[in-house]
Amino acid sequence: MSRGTDRRTRLGVLLLVLSAPLWGQASVATQVDQGMQADAAAASTGKAHDNSFVIGNDDRLAINVWKEPDLTRSLPVRSDGKISLPLVGEVLATGRTPLQLEEEISSRLKNYITDPEVTVIVEQINSQKFNILGQVVKPGSYPLAAATTVLDAIAAAGGFRDFAKQRNIYILRHGAGGRDIRVGFNYKDVIRGKNSGQNIKLEPHDTVVVP
């Protein structure tokens, strides 16, 4: 082998060694990009279903019909429990889950759209409320979010009045057979980290009483 051929061979080996990490990086980047694309595709085909929450009057719903912007809108459930949509007309929403409402709207749209894809999301819950009464700044009825606790209720009502009995608060809850259940709540203990289990999540129609 001539000296020139030997130099070209060693140069080729050197370039191959130097390029190997770059090929590896490109391969990893390609895999990551493919993974992100797969995740995005999965997310785009997924639909947000809630088969446990029951829609009520005054709840605000987001109705989305894929590729049909004229049918996509946000609207409240009327006092008669219905909503109105173009092509669909009036639909009863109260008493149904979002998934059941999706199926009803999709069924009606099949007369106009091939394989309609409908998503119903509860944007704002106004039908489920709790009450707080007694020695708070703003007693009354408040919308119930999914994770509202007794402390959240007191904060929503503006806190205590001067002579509130903070150790003797209680929650009235409708129990089986129409009987009310009384659950005690000692504010002083809870804020000190004692008996934190008393800070329960409120349920629809619970009443927090601050003597």
N, C-alpha and C positions, 0 to 999 in steps of 0.2 A: 504493500500500500504506500502510495506516495505521501509526502509531507502535506500537500494541499488537500488531498482526500481525507487524511486523518484529522486535519483542523476542521473541515466541514462536518465530519461525523460528530466530533466533540461539541461543536456549536449547536448542531441539531439536538443532541441529547440535553444540552444546557437549556435550550428554549423549551423543550418538552417538560423538563423538571419545573421551570419557572411558571409555565402556564397551567400546571396541574391544580394549584390552589384556586386559580381564577375559574377553572372549569367547575371545581367543587363549589365555589361560592355561587356561580351561576345556577348550578343544579339545585342548591339549597333555596336560592331566591325563587326559582321556578316552582319548587314544591310549596313554598310558603304562599306564593301568589295563587297557585292552584287551590290550596286549602282555603284561602280567603274567598276566592270565587265560589267555591263549593258552599261555604258557610253563608255567603250572601244569597246564593240561589235557594238554599234551604229556608232562609229567613223570609225571602220573598214569596215562597209558596206556602208558608205557615200562616194560619189564621188564628186570631185571638178569640177563643171561645170561653164562655163562662157558663157552665151548665148548672150552677147552684144558685146564683143570684136571681131573684125574681123582680122583674121590672115593676115599678109603681107609678102612679100619677105624679107629674111634675119632674120626673127624672129626665135628664137631658141625654139624648142618644146621638152617637155619630154613626150614620149609615153610609157605608162605602160600597159602591158597585164598581168592580174592576173595569177600567177602560170606559167608564160611563160617567164623566164628570157632571153631566146635567142631572144625574140621579143621586149624586153624592152630596150629602149635606148633614148639618147638625141641627137638631130640632128637639123641642120638649114634648113629653107625653102630655096630652091635654087632660083636662079634668074628667072627660068621659072615658079616659083610658086608651084613646086611639092616637095614631099619627097618620099623616097624609103624605103620599109620595106620588110624583108623576108616574103615569102608566099603571101604578099599583092601586091607587085610590086609598081609601081609609082601611087601616089595619089595626086590629086590637093588639096593643102592646102590654098593657097592665095584666099581671098574672102569668106572664110568660118569661122564660129565660132568654137571654140574647141569642142563644143557639136556636131555640124554637122560632124566634122572630125572624132570624136569618132564613130558615127553611121556608117560612110562609112567604116572605118577600120573594125569594128565589123562585118558588113555585108559580107565583103570579107573573113574574117577569119572563117566564119561559115562552109566553105567547108573543113576546116582542124581541127577545134576545136569546141567542143560542148559548146554552150552558152559562147562565149568569152566575158570577161569583160575588156573593154578598157577605159583608162583615158588619156586625152590629157591636158597637162598644159603648158601654155606659160611661159617658164623660163626667157626669155629675149626678150624685145621688141626693135627691130632694124628698123622696117618698119616705125614707126611713129617718126617724128623728128620735131624740131623747129629750127629756124635760129636766130642768133643774130649778128647784124652788127654795124659798127661804132667804137666809141671810147672805145673799150674794149681790153683787152690784147690778147685774143684768139678768134677773130670773126670766125664764121663758123656755121656748122650744127651739132646738137647734138641729141642723142636719147631722146625721150620724155617719161619720167616715168609718172605713173598715176597721181601724185600730184605735178608736176613741176610748180612752180610759177615764176613770173617775177624775184623775188629776187634769186631764185634757178638758173635761167638762167644766171643772171649776175655773180653769184659765179662760175658757171661752165665755164664761159668764162674768168675767172681769174681776174674779177673786172675791174675797170675803168682805162683808161689812164689819164694822167695829166689834159688835157683840156676838159674832158667830161662834157657836160651840163646835170648834174644829175637831174635837175628839168624839163627837156624837153624831157624825154624819152617817146617813144610811141610804141604801139604794132599794127602791121598790121595784120588783120584777114580777111580771105575770107568770104564774106557774101553772102546772097541770090542774085541770078542773076549775080554772078561773080564780084560784086562790093566789094572793100576792105573797111573794117571798121577800123577806127583809134581810138585806146583807149589810153588815156594819162596816164602817170605814173611819179609821182614826187618822186624820190628816197629820197630826203631830208625829205619830209613830212612823208613818210612811215616808215623810220627808227626811226622817233621821235614819232611814234604812231598815227600820224594824217592820215586821209584818208586811213586807212589800207585796205579798200575795193578795192583800186587800185591794190593791189598785187594779181591779178587774177591768176587762174590756166590756163596754156597755153593749147592750142588745137593743134592737128596735123597741121603742115605747118604754124603756127604763126611765124611772124618775129618781133623780138625785135630790135628796132632801137635806138642806143645811139648817139645823135648828138655830 
